[in-house]
Amino acid sequence: MTVTPAQETDALRRQDPELADVLFGELARQSTTLQLIAAENFTSPAVLAALGSPLANKYAEGYPGNRYHGGCEIVDVAERLAVDRARALFGAGHANVQPHSGSSAVLAAYAALLRPGDTVLALGLPHGGHLTHGSPANFSGRWFDFVGYGVDAETGLIDYEQVRALARAHHPKAIVCGSIAYPRHIDYAHFRAIADEAGAYLIADAAHPMGLVAGGAAPNPVPYADIVCATTHKVLRGPRGGMLLCGQELAERVDRAVFPFTQGGAQMHTIAAKAVAFGEASTPEFSVYAHQVVANAKALAAGLAAEGLVVTTGGTDTHLITADPAPLGVDGRDARGRLAAAGVVLDCCALPHGDTRGLRLGTAAVTTQGMGEAEMGRVAVLLAGVVRDEVDSRTAREEVRRLTADFPPYPG
Ligand SMILES: *Cc1c(COP(=O)(O)O)cnc(C)c1O
């Protein structure tokens, strides 16, 4: 039986036309609208091939060379490749590539270092912390005693002196640095110094910037944090999943915290796809990509500021921008709705000053499509025109279609 992607596609169309319509409908949506969700990207055909491979059939509880199931000798090669490539890419003593998601990675990091009831210091949720950083709706808020630090209401920057004061007052067992909405580099050395003073572990949740780190376009948390949590599907451009990096001394605790403590069988198709993505991220082309992602974000931030939006921290060091559209007469939620109708897809988010919702955008996906700073200028003008209600959604959709037609994410 030879199976090519075209044959697989034909088989799916014949067997389940209803679901085939969903797959092709989503491909069309991704290809003809503008993807500015900061956490999204377009993964490569090679990564998609690994994800859609028969490795998906294999049960593999445990770790390479030490599995609870037979027949793992081939998938073991995939996991060893993924681990070796991740270690080399980020300069880590140890890598665990099994977490099913970023949240699973954070859960395992806490499980490796903490006991229920321990105090943890993390960026507060209204300031850009993730659900796993102490939300009452999440295991983290239920099982640990989270204290939140914030960003300065005026500058939007992390207030390191506040972090230090809170660490002194609360004696946390761990300090978490990392955010879903922070546009600037994080000063990991500063966090390390504060954690050392407080006798706390430092956990870096670098789910967003890890792809920039891989390309040399953002500082690497690995030399500073006891454990680094990451996703593989954001700027890193791999399959949907998580990973953990640490030194050799925590390797065994981290591995046991993933399996058997918080997960069962590893998803070997995803782990193979992670290996492919780490291979891609090790190339000079990926470094060029990562730097272009940042250049595009800077250009987009400047364009939005020129259109009158208030860009948090006045710009960005990364792929991510948050901005307040209030000067254009709408809040983030209404702006997101108008933009969605125009085919511009992004999120709204909390803002440092806290009274209205803002917009959160990222340039990882559009940069993968090949767009550059000139296109970011066009996007900023279009976005502001739609938000101000000066450009109707039909006209805007045509502009989006022209733009995306020149930069198809999956040519052919
Ligand atoms: C995206 C993200 C996560 C969670 O990733 P999922 O794969 O959605 O579970 C965790 N922490 C931070 C900081 C993130 O940005």
PDBQT file of the ligand as one rigid body, heavy atoms in Angstrom, charges set to zero:
ROOT
HETATM    1  C1  LIG A 501       0.549  29.434  25.021  1.00  0.00    +0.000 C 
HETATM    2  C2  LIG A 501       1.008  29.479  26.426  1.00  0.00    +0.000 A 
HETATM    3  C3  LIG A 501       0.795  28.402  27.302  1.00  0.00    +0.000 A 
HETATM    4  C4  LIG A 501      -0.075  27.203  27.001  1.00  0.00    +0.000 C 
HETATM    5  O1  LIG A 501       0.058  26.535  25.833  1.00  0.00    +0.000 OA
HETATM    6  P1  LIG A 501      -1.090  25.511  25.382  1.00  0.00    +0.000 P 
HETATM    7  O2  LIG A 501      -0.388  24.655  24.368  1.00  0.00    +0.000 OA
HETATM    8  O3  LIG A 501      -2.209  26.328  24.843  1.00  0.00    +0.000 OA
HETATM    9  O4  LIG A 501      -1.525  24.728  26.581  1.00  0.00    +0.000 OA
HETATM   10  C5  LIG A 501       1.329  28.478  28.576  1.00  0.00    +0.000 A 
HETATM   11  N1  LIG A 501       2.012  29.548  28.984  1.00  0.00    +0.000 NA
HETATM   12  C6  LIG A 501       2.222  30.613  28.186  1.00  0.00    +0.000 A 
HETATM   13  C7  LIG A 501       3.007  31.768  28.698  1.00  0.00    +0.000 C 
HETATM   14  C8  LIG A 501       1.721  30.615  26.882  1.00  0.00    +0.000 A 
HETATM   15  O5  LIG A 501       1.927  31.680  26.109  1.00  0.00    +0.000 OA
ENDROOT
TORSDOF 0
